[in-house]
């Protein structure tokens, strides 16, 4: 009997916040969040791997665990972009996020308690493009596969390939 190793890697949550709101983010404090689009860069190398982490981010938040859980109580996850990998690329993806036109780092320390980066959360007044992000990923990591694993617009599933971006079935 062969046991499949757990799938690990790096991901981006694309969230939409419909209204301006002040949110208390655990020990970080209270912050004003403008309405708009947010990306959050994370990684999943723990016990549940990518599947466990994605499931967590798609469930309603009853008790916030991570900084992003506090924002998810007010914002809607619209897409999840991920790259299955055994290499930790979270720090690199944060750097690449700064290259997307319109990216603004609003809260120092958000999601970055175990990181050398100032933040893992970015604000956009217009929806950021997965394709723009993939250009940066592929330039730096040509072997990387980036997948749209969840997309609310397409009923939570993908299926078609779009250039260097692969789309896959939604996570259940």
Secondary structure as UniProt FT lines:
FT   STRAND          9..17
FT   STRAND          21..25
FT   HELIX           26..28
FT   STRAND          29..33
FT   STRAND          36..44
FT   TURN            47..48
FT   HELIX           49..58
FT   HELIX           67..72
FT   TURN            73..74
FT   STRAND          76..84
FT   HELIX           90..97
FT   TURN            98..99
FT   TURN            101..102
FT   TURN            108..111
FT   TURN            113..114
FT   STRAND          121..124
FT   HELIX           130..140
FT   TURN            142..143
FT   STRAND          146..151
FT   HELIX           152..154
FT   TURN            155..156
FT   TURN            163..164
FT   STRAND          165..167
//
